[in-house]
Amino acid sequence: TLAGLQAELVVSPRTKDEVLTVAKAAHKHRISLTPRGAGTANYGQSVPLRGGALLDLSGLSGIVSIRDGAVRARAGTKIEDIEAAVQETGQELRFFPTTRRQATIGGFIAGGTGGVGSITWGVLRDRGNIIALEACSVEAEPQLVELRGKETRLLQHGYGTNGIITEVEFALAPARKWVEI
């Protein structure tokens, strides 16, 4: 049961430099970190098991770039906002979770698997869906590490236990007219 489990404090970084600072302090003071986005996970992945700090990444948001076939966004960007931005370029996300209005892209990568569109494009770990991830290590001198292609699988579905996702580069497809029912 997850009843009674909670963080001792909440930290809400808005920049990657702030994420690095938090990671360094957590390492130095041996404080556990539970990274999370919007908290839409329904299996308890974003619940701290032993106190520590809840690392709320929802403020680390914004589109970094959009190009033909790809969008890059900070981890706390809501999937709905990414979809709206890429629609303006005639593109769409290949697939997204049913919680896209609340869910963040980093949280989706850290805890999700697939969603609307997966029949065509597969799940997150399938080839070409996640182009790149940037993540922060938690060590004496934290580093931002860029993973590309198959390397991204090291952080996919890891719930933030093996690195703090800071940016995601996700594949796009040509936009289609959808009718939501």
Residue pairs with C-beta under 8 A, 6 or more apart in sequence:
2 44
2 47
5 47
5 48
5 49
6 47
6 48
6 51
7 34
7 48
7 51
7 52
7 53
7 54
8 51
8 52
8 53
9 53
9 54
10 53
10 54
10 56
11 22
11 53
11 54
11 55
11 56
12 56
12 58
12 59
13 19
13 21
13 22
13 55
13 57
13 59
13 60
14 59
14 60
15 60
16 60
16 74
16 136
16 144
16 166
19 55
19 57
19 60
19 136
19 164
19 166
20 136
20 142
20 144
22 33
22 53
22 55
23 33
23 136
23 137
23 138
23 139
23 142
23 164
24 140
24 141
24 142
25 31
26 32
26 33
26 52
26 53
26 138
27 138
27 139
27 140
27 142
28 140
31 52
31 53
32 48
32 50
32 51
32 52
32 53
33 52
33 53
33 55
33 138
33 160
33 164
34 46
34 47
34 48
34 52
34 53
34 54
34 55
34 160
35 46
35 55
35 57
35 106
35 110
35 160
35 164
35 165
36 46
36 54
36 55
36 56
36 57
36 107
36 160
37 46
37 57
37 58
37 75
37 76
37 103
37 104
37 105
37 106
37 107
37 108
37 110
38 58
38 78
38 99
38 102
38 103
38 104
38 107
39 46
39 107
40 97
40 99
40 102
40 103
40 107
41 107
41 111
41 159
43 111
45 110
45 111
45 159
46 54
46 107
46 111
46 159
48 54
55 160
55 164
57 75
57 76
57 104
57 106
57 107
57 164
57 165
57 166
58 76
58 104
59 76
60 74
60 75
60 76
60 106
60 166
61 73
61 74
61 75
61 76
61 77
61 78
61 81
61 104
62 73
62 74
62 77
63 71
63 72
63 73
63 77
63 81
63 82
63 85
64 72
64 73
64 74
64 167
65 71
65 72
66 72
66 85
66 86
66 89
66 91
66 172
68 91
68 172
69 91
69 171
69 172
70 131
70 169
70 170
70 171
70 172
71 82
71 85
71 86
71 91
71 93
71 169
71 170
71 172
72 132
72 167
72 168
72 169
72 170
73 82
73 105
73 167
73 168
73 170
74 106
74 166
74 167
75 104
75 105
75 106
75 107
75 109
75 164
75 165
75 166
75 167
75 168
76 104
76 106
77 104
77 105
77 106
78 100
78 101
78 102
78 103
78 104
78 105
79 93
79 96
79 97
79 100
79 101
79 103
79 104
79 105
79 108
80 100
80 101
80 102
82 93
82 105
82 170
83 92
83 93
83 96
83 100
86 92
86 93
86 172
86 175
87 175
90 174
90 175
91 172
91 173
91 174
91 175
92 172
92 173
92 174
92 175
92 176
93 117
93 170
93 172
93 173
94 117
94 120
94 121
94 129
94 170
94 171
94 172
94 173
95 114
95 115
95 116
95 117
95 118
95 120
95 121
95 129
96 103
96 108
96 115
96 116
96 117
97 103
97 108
97 112
97 115
97 116
98 115
98 116
100 115
100 116
103 112
105 168
105 170
106 165
106 166
106 168
108 124
109 124
109 130
109 133
109 155
109 156
109 165
109 168
110 155
110 156
110 157
110 158
110 159
110 160
110 165
111 157
111 159
112 124
112 157
113 123
113 124
113 157
114 122
114 123
114 124
117 173
121 129
121 171
121 173
122 129
123 129
124 130
124 156
124 157
125 153
125 156
125 157
128 171
129 170
129 171
130 152
130 156
130 168
130 169
130 170
130 171
131 148
131 149
131 152
131 169
131 170
131 171
132 146
132 147
132 148
132 149
132 152
132 167
132 168
132 169
133 146
133 147
133 152
133 155
133 156
133 165
133 167
133 168
133 169
134 144
134 145
134 146
134 147
134 165
134 166
134 167
134 168
135 144
135 145
135 147
135 155
135 163
135 164
135 165
135 166
136 142
136 143
136 144
136 145
136 163
136 164
136 166
137 143
137 145
137 163
137 164
138 163
138 164
144 166
145 163
147 154
147 155
154 162
154 163
155 162
155 163
155 165
